[in-house]
Amino acid sequence: RPILHGLASYGLVAYALLRQCCAGDPARLKALDIRFAAPVYPGETLVTEIWRVPGQPAQVQLRARVLERDKVVLSHGFAELA
């Protein structure tokens, strides 16, 4: 069974983060780090979950899971925003 390339899933999560937290402006994304936790297969639905770090308005944590398998596939995500 083929898998979706890791950079493709990383890019989809980064795009969701830009739309949700940066008003679509890539200059506002200062850093992004995330761990690949499991494979993503073509055709699966990625759900990106983002939450603010308490007391740190310019930082968020995030992860992505596959809806069909309810499996976290990108975890321990951290982003710094401008």
C-alpha positions, -999 to +999 in steps of 0.1 A: +000+000+000+015+034-010+020+061+016+017+098+013+052+114+014+060+129+048+067+164+033+032+163+018+015+157+051+038+183+068+029+208+041-008+202+046-005+208+083+016+239+077-010+252+053-038+247+079-017+265+105-011+294+082-048+297+074-060+294+110-033+313+129-015+336+104-043+349+082-026+332+053+006+352+057+037+329+056+059+357+070+041+353+103+053+317+107+087+319+124+092+283+133+075+249+129+086+216+143+066+184+143+072+147+147+062+121+121+043+095+142+026+072+117+021+069+079-006+087+060-022+069+031-035+086-001-071+095+002-072+097+040-086+128+057-061+148+079-075+167+109-052+194+122-057+203+159-041+235+171-041+251+206-024+281+221+004+277+247-009+293+280+010+325+287+027+325+253+005+343+228+030+338+200+033+300+204+010+271+195+011+234+198-004+211+172-009+176+159-027+159+130-047+128+130-063+106+103-100+109+106-108+074+092-084+056+116-085+081+145-047+078+145-023+106+154+001+108+125+020+140+132+026+147+169+044+170+193+040+199+170+052+234+180+050+267+161+062+302+168+042+330+153+050+367+147 
